[in-house]
Structure formats: C-alpha cells, structure tokens
Amino acid sequence: MCFFTEVSARRHKVYRLNVIEADVALLPVSGTYVMGADEAIQAARALNPKVAVPMHYGAFVGAQTDVERFRDQLAGKIEVVILEK
C-alpha cells in the first residue's frame, strides 16, 4: 500500500514513482496543498497499482468533479475505489 499525504507531484518527481510496488495507492486529488486530480492521475499511472483510492476532497477543498475526473481518466487501466464519506 502506498499512502500519499501532503504530496505534490511538482515537488516529488512523479516519474520516479514507477520504482514503488504497491497494490493499493491512496492519492490526494484536491490540489490545494497536495496533488490535484491531474497530478494524481499521473502518479497513479506511474505507480500502476491494482487499486487507486482518491482522497482529500469534499470537505474544505477539492470537489466531486476532481474525483470523477480521476476515476474517468483511469477507467480500464486501474480500478478506482471511491469511498463513501
């Protein structure tokens, strides 16, 4: 399992993530203090986990549309599990 908390792909070389082996990746998608949806999509593609779980959205920052974009862009490549709030 790979759990990204306050990570930004701009600061943490996304292209190096392919050296990490994880079946499950929890990725922030809000984009305010952490990765945005597009960065999280890049990170998920680099990690290539079996399951990706978007997080850090819907309370104060990040919207449902961020989660939907994340899910839609990874459809057919990586299973995306959206947890109920």
KOLGU-4560 file (N, C-alpha, C; in nm, 3 decimals, padded with zeros to 5 digits):
<recs>
<n_xx: 00.085 n_yy: -00.117 n_zz: 00.000 ca_xx: 00.000 ca_yy: 00.000 ca_zz: 00.000 c_xx: 00.089 c_yy: 00.123 c_zz: 00.000 mol: A seq: 1 type: MET>
<n_xx: 00.051 n_yy: 00.220 n_zz: -00.079 ca_xx: 00.124 ca_yy: 00.346 ca_zz: -00.086 c_xx: 00.026 c_yy: 00.456 c_zz: -00.048 mol: A seq: 2 type: CYS>
<n_xx: 00.058 n_yy: 00.529 n_zz: 00.058 ca_xx: -00.031 ca_yy: 00.633 ca_zz: 00.112 c_xx: 00.036 c_yy: 00.768 c_zz: 00.095 mol: A seq: 3 type: PHE>
<n_xx: -00.018 n_yy: 00.850 n_zz: 00.007 ca_xx: 00.035 ca_yy: 00.984 ca_zz: -00.015 c_xx: -00.045 c_yy: 01.081 c_zz: 00.070 mol: A seq: 4 type: PHE>
<n_xx: 00.024 n_yy: 01.156 n_zz: 00.152 ca_xx: -00.047 ca_yy: 01.255 ca_zz: 00.233 c_xx: -00.027 c_yy: 01.391 c_zz: 00.168 mol: A seq: 5 type: THR>
<n_xx: 00.052 n_yy: 01.475 n_zz: 00.225 ca_xx: 00.072 ca_yy: 01.609 ca_zz: 00.168 c_xx: 00.184 c_yy: 01.606 c_zz: 00.066 mol: A seq: 6 type: GLU>
<n_xx: 00.151 n_yy: 01.550 n_zz: -00.050 ca_xx: 00.248 ca_yy: 01.533 ca_zz: -00.157 c_xx: 00.201 c_yy: 01.609 c_zz: -00.280 mol: A seq: 7 type: VAL>
<n_xx: 00.293 n_yy: 01.675 n_zz: -00.342 ca_xx: 00.267 ca_yy: 01.739 ca_zz: -00.470 c_xx: 00.359 c_yy: 01.676 c_zz: -00.572 mol: A seq: 8 type: SER>
<n_xx: 00.304 n_yy: 01.638 n_zz: -00.684 ca_xx: 00.387 ca_yy: 01.577 ca_zz: -00.788 c_xx: 00.491 c_yy: 01.675 c_zz: -00.840 mol: A seq: 9 type: ALA>
<n_xx: 00.464 n_yy: 01.803 n_zz: -00.830 ca_xx: 00.562 ca_yy: 01.902 ca_zz: -00.874 c_xx: 00.687 c_yy: 01.896 c_zz: -00.789 mol: A seq: 10 type: ARG>
<n_xx: 00.670 n_yy: 01.867 n_zz: -00.661 ca_xx: 00.785 ca_yy: 01.862 ca_zz: -00.570 c_xx: 00.844 c_yy: 01.722 c_zz: -00.557 mol: A seq: 11 type: ARG>
<n_xx: 00.768 n_yy: 01.620 n_zz: -00.590 ca_xx: 00.812 ca_yy: 01.482 ca_zz: -00.569 c_xx: 00.808 c_yy: 01.407 c_zz: -00.701 mol: A seq: 12 type: HIS>
<n_xx: 00.908 n_yy: 01.412 n_zz: -00.775 ca_xx: 00.927 ca_yy: 01.355 ca_zz: -00.908 c_xx: 00.836 c_yy: 01.236 c_zz: -00.939 mol: A seq: 13 type: LYS>
<n_xx: 00.725 n_yy: 01.262 n_zz: -01.005 ca_xx: 00.629 ca_yy: 01.158 ca_zz: -01.039 c_xx: 00.694 c_yy: 01.049 c_zz: -01.123 mol: A seq: 14 type: VAL>
<n_xx: 00.784 n_yy: 01.087 n_zz: -01.212 ca_xx: 00.843 ca_yy: 00.986 ca_zz: -01.300 c_xx: 00.925 c_yy: 00.883 c_zz: -01.224 mol: A seq: 15 type: TYR>
<n_xx: 00.958 n_yy: 00.906 n_zz: -01.100 ca_xx: 01.032 ca_yy: 00.809 ca_zz: -01.020 c_xx: 00.940 c_yy: 00.713 c_zz: -00.944 mol: A seq: 16 type: ARG>
<n_xx: 00.812 n_yy: 00.735 n_zz: -00.950 ca_xx: 00.719 ca_yy: 00.651 ca_zz: -00.875 c_xx: 00.709 c_yy: 00.509 c_zz: -00.929 mol: A seq: 17 type: LEU>
<n_xx: 00.752 n_yy: 00.487 n_zz: -01.051 ca_xx: 00.741 ca_yy: 00.353 ca_zz: -01.108 c_xx: 00.834 c_yy: 00.253 c_zz: -01.040 mol: A seq: 18 type: ASN>
<n_xx: 00.921 n_yy: 00.298 n_zz: -00.951 ca_xx: 01.008 ca_yy: 00.205 ca_zz: -00.877 c_xx: 00.938 c_yy: 00.152 c_zz: -00.752 mol: A seq: 19 type: VAL>
<n_xx: 00.824 n_yy: 00.210 n_zz: -00.717 ca_xx: 00.749 ca_yy: 00.167 ca_zz: -00.599 c_xx: 00.650 c_yy: 00.059 c_zz: -00.644 mol: A seq: 20 type: ILE>
<n_xx: 00.645 n_yy: -00.051 n_zz: -00.570 ca_xx: 00.547 ca_yy: -00.155 ca_zz: -00.598 c_xx: 00.438 c_yy: -00.150 c_zz: -00.492 mol: A seq: 21 type: GLU>
<n_xx: 00.317 n_yy: -00.124 n_zz: -00.536 ca_xx: 00.204 ca_yy: -00.116 ca_zz: -00.443 c_xx: 00.079 c_yy: -00.169 c_zz: -00.512 mol: A seq: 22 type: ALA>
<n_xx: 00.003 n_yy: -00.249 n_zz: -00.441 ca_xx: -00.125 ca_yy: -00.297 ca_zz: -00.494 c_xx: -00.234 c_yy: -00.192 c_zz: -00.479 mol: A seq: 23 type: ASP>
<n_xx: -00.221 n_yy: -00.109 n_zz: -00.374 ca_xx: -00.321 ca_yy: -00.006 ca_zz: -00.345 c_xx: -00.249 c_yy: 00.127 c_zz: -00.327 mol: A seq: 24 type: VAL>
<n_xx: -00.302 n_yy: 00.231 n_zz: -00.391 ca_xx: -00.246 ca_yy: 00.366 ca_zz: -00.374 c_xx: -00.358 c_yy: 00.460 c_zz: -00.331 mol: A seq: 25 type: ALA>
<n_xx: -00.335 n_yy: 00.532 n_zz: -00.223 ca_xx: -00.427 ca_yy: 00.635 ca_zz: -00.177 c_xx: -00.367 c_yy: 00.768 c_zz: -00.217 mol: A seq: 26 type: LEU>
<n_xx: -00.439 n_yy: 00.841 n_zz: -00.304 ca_xx: -00.383 ca_yy: 00.963 ca_zz: -00.363 c_xx: -00.473 c_yy: 01.084 c_zz: -00.341 mol: A seq: 27 type: LEU>
<n_xx: -00.418 n_yy: 01.195 n_zz: -00.294 ca_xx: -00.497 ca_yy: 01.317 ca_zz: -00.278 c_xx: -00.531 c_yy: 01.375 c_zz: -00.415 mol: A seq: 28 type: PRO>
<n_xx: -00.647 n_yy: 01.438 n_zz: -00.426 ca_xx: -00.690 ca_yy: 01.495 ca_zz: -00.554 c_xx: -00.735 c_yy: 01.640 c_zz: -00.545 mol: A seq: 29 type: VAL>
<n_xx: -00.728 n_yy: 01.703 n_zz: -00.429 ca_xx: -00.785 ca_yy: 01.837 ca_zz: -00.413 c_xx: -00.704 c_yy: 01.948 c_zz: -00.477 mol: A seq: 30 type: SER>
<n_xx: -00.573 n_yy: 01.935 n_zz: -00.480 ca_xx: -00.490 ca_yy: 02.033 ca_zz: -00.546 c_xx: -00.457 c_yy: 02.159 c_zz: -00.469 mol: A seq: 31 type: GLY>
<n_xx: -00.507 n_yy: 02.175 n_zz: -00.349 ca_xx: -00.477 ca_yy: 02.297 ca_zz: -00.275 c_xx: -00.341 c_yy: 02.289 c_zz: -00.208 mol: A seq: 32 type: THR>
<n_xx: -00.321 n_yy: 02.193 n_zz: -00.123 ca_xx: -00.191 ca_yy: 02.176 ca_zz: -00.055 c_xx: -00.124 c_yy: 02.047 c_zz: -00.100 mol: A seq: 33 type: TYR>
<n_xx: -00.193 n_yy: 01.972 n_zz: -00.182 ca_xx: -00.149 ca_yy: 01.840 ca_zz: -00.226 c_xx: -00.167 c_yy: 01.830 c_zz: -00.377 mol: A seq: 34 type: VAL>
<n_xx: -00.145 n_yy: 01.711 n_zz: -00.432 ca_xx: -00.168 ca_yy: 01.689 ca_zz: -00.574 c_xx: -00.309 c_yy: 01.727 c_zz: -00.613 mol: A seq: 35 type: MET>
<n_xx: -00.323 n_yy: 01.775 n_zz: -00.734 ca_xx: -00.455 ca_yy: 01.793 ca_zz: -00.791 c_xx: -00.493 c_yy: 01.665 c_zz: -00.864 mol: A seq: 36 type: GLY>
<n_xx: -00.611 n_yy: 01.662 n_zz: -00.920 ca_xx: -00.658 ca_yy: 01.541 ca_zz: -00.988 c_xx: -00.565 c_yy: 01.502 c_zz: -01.102 mol: A seq: 37 type: ALA>
<n_xx: -00.518 n_yy: 01.598 n_zz: -01.180 ca_xx: -00.432 ca_yy: 01.565 ca_zz: -01.293 c_xx: -00.298 c_yy: 01.509 c_zz: -01.247 mol: A seq: 38 type: ASP>
<n_xx: -00.242 n_yy: 01.565 n_zz: -01.141 ca_xx: -00.117 ca_yy: 01.512 ca_zz: -01.086 c_xx: -00.139 c_yy: 01.372 c_zz: -01.029 mol: A seq: 39 type: GLU>
<n_xx: -00.253 n_yy: 01.352 n_zz: -00.964 ca_xx: -00.284 ca_yy: 01.220 ca_zz: -00.906 c_xx: -00.301 c_yy: 01.116 c_zz: -01.016 mol: A seq: 40 type: ALA>
<n_xx: -00.357 n_yy: 01.157 n_zz: -01.128 ca_xx: -00.370 ca_yy: 01.066 ca_zz: -01.243 c_xx: -00.232 c_yy: 01.026 c_zz: -01.292 mol: A seq: 41 type: ILE>
<n_xx: -00.142 n_yy: 01.122 n_zz: -01.305 ca_xx: -00.004 ca_yy: 01.093 ca_zz: -01.347 c_xx: 00.064 c_yy: 00.998 c_zz: -01.248 mol: A seq: 42 type: GLN>
<n_xx: 00.046 n_yy: 01.026 n_zz: -01.120 ca_xx: 00.108 ca_yy: 00.942 ca_zz: -01.017 c_xx: 00.052 c_yy: 00.800 c_zz: -01.022 mol: A seq: 43 type: ALA>
<n_xx: -00.079 n_yy: 00.787 n_zz: -01.039 ca_xx: -00.141 ca_yy: 00.654 ca_zz: -01.045 c_xx: -00.088 c_yy: 00.578 c_zz: -01.167 mol: A seq: 44 type: ALA>
<n_xx: -00.076 n_yy: 00.646 n_zz: -01.277 ca_xx: -00.024 ca_yy: 00.578 ca_zz: -01.398 c_xx: 00.121 c_yy: 00.534 c_zz: -01.378 mol: A seq: 45 type: ARG>
<n_xx: 00.200 n_yy: 00.616 n_zz: -01.309 ca_xx: 00.340 ca_yy: 00.581 ca_zz: -01.284 c_xx: 00.351 c_yy: 00.465 c_zz: -01.186 mol: A seq: 46 type: ALA>
<n_xx: 00.267 n_yy: 00.467 n_zz: -01.081 ca_xx: 00.269 ca_yy: 00.360 ca_zz: -00.981 c_xx: 00.210 c_yy: 00.230 c_zz: -01.035 mol: A seq: 47 type: LEU>
<n_xx: 00.105 n_yy: 00.245 n_zz: -01.114 ca_xx: 00.032 ca_yy: 00.132 ca_zz: -01.171 c_xx: -00.015 c_yy: 00.032 c_zz: -01.064 mol: A seq: 48 type: ASN>
<n_xx: -00.085 n_yy: 00.080 n_zz: -00.960 ca_xx: -00.138 ca_yy: -00.013 ca_zz: -00.860 c_xx: -00.259 c_yy: -00.088 c_zz: -00.915 mol: A seq: 49 type: PRO>
<n_xx: -00.301 n_yy: -00.190 n_zz: -00.846 ca_xx: -00.423 ca_yy: -00.260 ca_zz: -00.886 c_xx: -00.545 c_yy: -00.173 c_zz: -00.855 mol: A seq: 50 type: LYS>
<n_xx: -00.536 n_yy: -00.100 n_zz: -00.742 ca_xx: -00.647 ca_yy: -00.016 ca_zz: -00.695 c_xx: -00.594 c_yy: 00.122 c_zz: -00.657 mol: A seq: 51 type: VAL>
<n_xx: -00.666 n_yy: 00.226 n_zz: -00.697 ca_xx: -00.633 ca_yy: 00.363 ca_zz: -00.657 c_xx: -00.754 c_yy: 00.421 c_zz: -00.585 mol: A seq: 52 type: ALA>
<n_xx: -00.727 n_yy: 00.486 n_zz: -00.472 ca_xx: -00.833 ca_yy: 00.545 ca_zz: -00.391 c_xx: -00.808 c_yy: 00.695 c_zz: -00.380 mol: A seq: 53 type: VAL>
<n_xx: -00.896 n_yy: 00.778 n_zz: -00.437 ca_xx: -00.879 ca_yy: 00.923 ca_zz: -00.425 c_xx: -00.917 c_yy: 00.969 c_zz: -00.284 mol: A seq: 54 type: PRO>
<n_xx: -00.847 n_yy: 01.072 n_zz: -00.236 ca_xx: -00.875 ca_yy: 01.124 ca_zz: -00.101 c_xx: -00.846 c_yy: 01.274 c_zz: -00.098 mol: A seq: 55 type: MET>
<n_xx: -00.870 n_yy: 01.335 n_zz: 00.018 ca_xx: -00.850 ca_yy: 01.480 ca_zz: 00.038 c_xx: -00.939 c_yy: 01.562 c_zz: -00.054 mol: A seq: 56 type: HIS>
<n_xx: -01.067 n_yy: 01.539 n_zz: -00.047 ca_xx: -01.161 ca_yy: 01.618 ca_zz: -00.127 c_xx: -01.294 c_yy: 01.625 c_zz: -00.056 mol: A seq: 57 type: TYR>
<n_xx: -01.371 n_yy: 01.727 n_zz: -00.090 ca_xx: -01.508 ca_yy: 01.733 ca_zz: -00.045 c_xx: -01.537 c_yy: 01.797 c_zz: 00.089 mol: A seq: 58 type: GLY>
<n_xx: -01.436 n_yy: 01.823 n_zz: 00.170 ca_xx: -01.463 ca_yy: 01.887 ca_zz: 00.300 c_xx: -01.443 c_yy: 02.038 c_zz: 00.287 mol: A seq: 59 type: ALA>
<n_xx: -01.319 n_yy: 02.078 n_zz: 00.275 ca_xx: -01.289 ca_yy: 02.221 ca_zz: 00.264 c_xx: -01.235 c_yy: 02.255 c_zz: 00.125 mol: A seq: 60 type: PHE>
<n_xx: -01.169 n_yy: 02.161 n_zz: 00.065 ca_xx: -01.111 ca_yy: 02.181 ca_zz: -00.069 c_xx: -01.138 c_yy: 02.057 c_zz: -00.153 mol: A seq: 61 type: VAL>
<n_xx: -01.120 n_yy: 02.071 n_zz: -00.281 ca_xx: -01.144 ca_yy: 01.957 ca_zz: -00.370 c_xx: -01.292 c_yy: 01.933 c_zz: -00.387 mol: A seq: 62 type: GLY>
<n_xx: -01.329 n_yy: 01.892 n_zz: -00.507 ca_xx: -01.470 ca_yy: 01.871 ca_zz: -00.538 c_xx: -01.494 c_yy: 01.731 c_zz: -00.591 mol: A seq: 63 type: ALA>
<n_xx: -01.618 n_yy: 01.694 n_zz: -00.596 ca_xx: -01.656 ca_yy: 01.564 ca_zz: -00.650 c_xx: -01.611 c_yy: 01.553 c_zz: -00.796 mol: A seq: 64 type: GLN>
<n_xx: -01.608 n_yy: 01.664 n_zz: -00.867 ca_xx: -01.564 ca_yy: 01.661 ca_zz: -01.006 c_xx: -01.417 c_yy: 01.620 c_zz: -01.018 mol: A seq: 65 type: THR>
<n_xx: -01.336 n_yy: 01.652 n_zz: -00.918 ca_xx: -01.196 ca_yy: 01.608 ca_zz: -00.917 c_xx: -01.189 c_yy: 01.455 c_zz: -00.910 mol: A seq: 66 type: ASP>
<n_xx: -01.272 n_yy: 01.399 n_zz: -00.825 ca_xx: -01.276 ca_yy: 01.253 ca_zz: -00.808 c_xx: -01.327 c_yy: 01.187 c_zz: -00.936 mol: A seq: 67 type: VAL>
<n_xx: -01.428 n_yy: 01.245 n_zz: -00.996 ca_xx: -01.484 ca_yy: 01.188 ca_zz: -01.118 c_xx: -01.383 c_yy: 01.193 c_zz: -01.232 mol: A seq: 68 type: GLU>
<n_xx: -01.308 n_yy: 01.302 n_zz: -01.245 ca_xx: -01.203 ca_yy: 01.311 ca_zz: -01.347 c_xx: -01.096 c_yy: 01.206 c_zz: -01.324 mol: A seq: 69 type: ARG>
<n_xx: -01.055 n_yy: 01.189 n_zz: -01.198 ca_xx: -00.958 ca_yy: 01.088 ca_zz: -01.160 c_xx: -01.006 c_yy: 00.949 c_zz: -01.203 mol: A seq: 70 type: PHE>
<n_xx: -01.130 n_yy: 00.917 n_zz: -01.165 ca_xx: -01.189 ca_yy: 00.787 ca_zz: -01.199 c_xx: -01.198 c_yy: 00.767 c_zz: -01.351 mol: A seq: 71 type: ARG>
<n_xx: -01.249 n_yy: 00.867 n_zz: -01.421 ca_xx: -01.271 ca_yy: 00.855 ca_zz: -01.564 c_xx: -01.140 c_yy: 00.840 c_zz: -01.642 mol: A seq: 72 type: ASP>
<n_xx: -01.037 n_yy: 00.912 n_zz: -01.601 ca_xx: -00.910 ca_yy: 00.905 ca_zz: -01.672 c_xx: -00.836 c_yy: 00.773 c_zz: -01.650 mol: A seq: 73 type: GLN>
<n_xx: -00.868 n_yy: 00.704 n_zz: -01.541 ca_xx: -00.802 ca_yy: 00.577 ca_zz: -01.512 c_xx: -00.889 c_yy: 00.456 c_zz: -01.549 mol: A seq: 74 type: LEU>
<n_xx: -01.009 n_yy: 00.481 n_zz: -01.596 ca_xx: -01.101 ca_yy: 00.373 ca_zz: -01.632 c_xx: -01.037 c_yy: 00.277 c_zz: -01.732 mol: A seq: 75 type: ALA>
<n_xx: -01.050 n_yy: 00.148 n_zz: -01.702 ca_xx: -00.996 ca_yy: 00.046 ca_zz: -01.789 c_xx: -00.848 c_yy: 00.019 c_zz: -01.769 mol: A seq: 76 type: GLY>
<n_xx: -00.783 n_yy: 00.102 n_zz: -01.687 ca_xx: -00.640 ca_yy: 00.084 ca_zz: -01.661 c_xx: -00.614 c_yy: 00.043 c_zz: -01.517 mol: A seq: 77 type: LYS>
<n_xx: -00.676 n_yy: 00.117 n_zz: -01.426 ca_xx: -00.658 ca_yy: 00.095 ca_zz: -01.282 c_xx: -00.797 c_yy: 00.103 c_zz: -01.218 mol: A seq: 78 type: ILE>
<n_xx: -00.827 n_yy: 00.008 n_zz: -01.131 ca_xx: -00.955 ca_yy: 00.012 ca_zz: -01.060 c_xx: -00.952 c_yy: 00.128 c_zz: -00.961 mol: A seq: 79 type: GLU>
<n_xx: -01.054 n_yy: 00.213 n_zz: -00.969 ca_xx: -01.064 ca_yy: 00.326 ca_zz: -00.876 c_xx: -01.178 c_yy: 00.297 c_zz: -00.779 mol: A seq: 80 type: VAL>
<n_xx: -01.149 n_yy: 00.305 n_zz: -00.652 ca_xx: -01.248 ca_yy: 00.284 ca_zz: -00.548 c_xx: -01.272 c_yy: 00.417 c_zz: -00.478 mol: A seq: 81 type: VAL>
<n_xx: -01.395 n_yy: 00.464 n_zz: -00.486 ca_xx: -01.432 ca_yy: 00.590 ca_zz: -00.421 c_xx: -01.506 c_yy: 00.555 c_zz: -00.292 mol: A seq: 82 type: ILE>
<n_xx: -01.447 n_yy: 00.590 n_zz: -00.181 ca_xx: -01.506 ca_yy: 00.557 ca_zz: -00.050 c_xx: -01.620 c_yy: 00.652 c_zz: -00.018 mol: A seq: 83 type: LEU>
<n_xx: -01.719 n_yy: 00.602 n_zz: 00.050 ca_xx: -01.829 ca_yy: 00.687 ca_zz: 00.095 c_xx: -01.781 c_yy: 00.777 c_zz: 00.206 mol: A seq: 84 type: GLU>
<n_xx: -01.836 n_yy: 00.896 n_zz: 00.208 ca_xx: -01.799 ca_yy: 00.992 ca_zz: 00.314 c_xx: -01.874 c_yy: 00.961 c_zz: 00.439 mol: A seq: 85 type: LYS>
</recs>
